[in-house]
Amino acid sequence: MSNEIYDLLVGHEVGHALFTPTDSERLKKAYKETSKHCINILEDARIERLVKNRYPGLRKQFFSGYKQLVEKDFFGLSE
């Protein structure tokens, strides 16, 4: 694993720790209105924006890390 991918993954999890709401009733309501997959994608994008705003040095790491993951077809986009 490259340093950029490591920083991306750690930064992502730090974003969850800092910014993901813990109100279980709010999550239950959201799950009733849409799919868990949709909520997960939106929450990941939201927390990554917030963590990059708090720690601007992560922006380059996120860009490079995601580029590497896409090149390795980590997300299975070629299928």
Sequence and secondary structure as in RCSB ss.txt:
>XXXX:A:sequence
MSNEIYDLLVGHEVGHALFTPTDSERLKKAYKETSKHCINILEDARIERLVKNRYPGLRKQFFSGYKQLVEKDFF
GLSE
>XXXX:A:secstr
  HHHHHHHHHHHHHHHHHS   HHHHHHHHHHS HHHHHHHHHHHHHHHHHHH TTHHHHHHHHHHHHHHTTTT
 TT 
